[in-house]
Amino acid sequence: MTHQPPLNALAAADPQIAGLVEAEAQRQHDKIRLIASENYVSQAVLEAAGTVLTNKYSEGYAGKRYYEGQQLIDQVETLAIERAKALFGADHANVQPYSGSPANLAAYLAFAEPGDKVLGMGLPDGGHLTHGWGVSATGKWFEPVRYGVRKDTGRLDLDQVRDLAREHRPKLIFCGGTAIPRTIDFAAFGEIAREVGAVLVADIAHIAGLVAGGAHPTPVGHAQVVTTTTHKTLRGPRGAMILTDAEHAKAIDRAIFPGLQGGPHDHTTAAIAVALAEARRPEFRDYAHAIVANAKALAEALIERGYDLVSGGTDNHLLLIDLTNKGVAGKPAAQALDRAGIELNYNAVPFDPRKPFDPSGIRVGTPAITTRGLTPEHQPKIAEWIDRSVVAAGDDAAQDVIAAEIRELLSAFPMPGYTA
Ligand SMILES: *Cc1c(COP(=O)(O)O)cnc(C)c1O
């Protein structure tokens, strides 16, 4: 078992770190990885991310840099930008944000002043910290107004969004989130934003790969600004991008640099360009649809076993499960599952009576297992393992039996970045 590319120099220079990286590769190989925001990047993306491009400083943008020696870096960044624009059909792309959170900060810096009202989804309803949640700078420095899901349906309440937008006239409206199992109606958000004169920011961090692959409607054409991470369903390196229409391009570029950041991470930019080229291939469309097919099959199998899914199911890559009727909280369940070789995260559910650090639910996503090659036929077995593990929470021996069964299944499904 070896990491790919091999870590020869690293093992010689720093056996401690090399050993930990090797062990992490093994761990990722041996587990059913159901964290909805994670994936396995390709060997090509891994190689691009580990290049000498990390040695370069290139503050500014192609053709307007503050350091010399940009002959090749300019070409790398321009390729990433052109590929992003082509893949999503956007007028403009900025590929420099260090990650999803700074990408969202750029929207605030570009289009709002401290104290301005911003409308976003509440964190327990599925929104992200950077959509104005209280502990985030975005909730401290701006005045957040929050929408959520309906208690009876578990689905986003567009009437509430419209009413709040009309009442508060926010500068920014955020749509998208981290735990939304249903299709987002970007056209409806676009209409609301236009009516109240707000800039609509569609944060597609979770679903960018589904959008790119045609498995979720696109926000382009409805939202003036689209932010996304590149490392979730899009299956690129850790990083982010912002897509805009022509009118909002300059303000976003200025907000990223010099507004928020210094030099871009050029090795990451190269890896983003590689991931975007991969996402433009026909196989990626199949991948995006397979993610959704797996999620729907897993949802069905869990519902059959009596699991309570927020909104009753899924349209995308993720399931939010309320474990209240199973008599176990999210955190002990997630810990039992981890021991059983099933990696996921505990998560608040809408109207959760429990505390955020000890909530009622778990979140499950299929992007990584789909990359691994698992199909809808495997989902009843995964649901069985989840059920056995949750029922046996606290019984380590029972979890270890499941973990061995899972290692056996996964040994037939290679993982990029690792040879068995
Ligand atoms: C993951 C995520 C982010 C933040 O990305 P980081 O790279 O972790 O900063 C922002 N918005 C949404 C909706 C996300 O899911």
The ligand as a Tripos MOL2 file, in Angstrom:
@<TRIPOS>MOLECULE
LIG
   15    15     1     0     0
SMALL
NO_CHARGES

@<TRIPOS>ATOM
      1 C1        -18.2140   24.2280    2.1260 C.3       1 LIG1
      2 C2        -19.0330   25.4670    1.9870 C.ar      1 LIG1
      3 C3        -18.4630   26.7420    2.0770 C.ar      1 LIG1
      4 C4        -17.0880   27.0060    2.6150 C.3       1 LIG1
      5 O1        -16.0560   26.4390    2.0540 O.3       1 LIG1
      6 P1        -14.6410   26.3630    2.8210 P.3       1 LIG1
      7 O2        -13.7820   25.9610    1.6880 O.co2     1 LIG1
      8 O3        -14.8030   25.3310    3.8770 O.co2     1 LIG1
      9 O4        -14.3420   27.7170    3.3500 O.co2     1 LIG1
     10 C5        -19.2420   27.8410    1.8040 C.ar      1 LIG1
     11 N1        -20.5350   27.7070    1.4760 N.ar      1 LIG1
     12 C6        -21.1170   26.5010    1.4210 C.ar      1 LIG1
     13 C7        -22.5590   26.4180    1.0580 C.3       1 LIG1
     14 C8        -20.3980   25.3470    1.6840 C.ar      1 LIG1
     15 O5        -21.0090   24.1730    1.6560 O.3       1 LIG1
@<TRIPOS>BOND
     1     1     2 1
     2     2     3 ar
     3     2    14 ar
     4     3     4 1
     5     3    10 ar
     6     4     5 1
     7     5     6 1
     8     6     7 2
     9     6     8 1
    10     6     9 1
    11    10    11 ar
    12    11    12 ar
    13    12    13 1
    14    12    14 ar
    15    14    15 1
@<TRIPOS>SUBSTRUCTURE
     1 LIG1         1 GROUP 0 **** ****
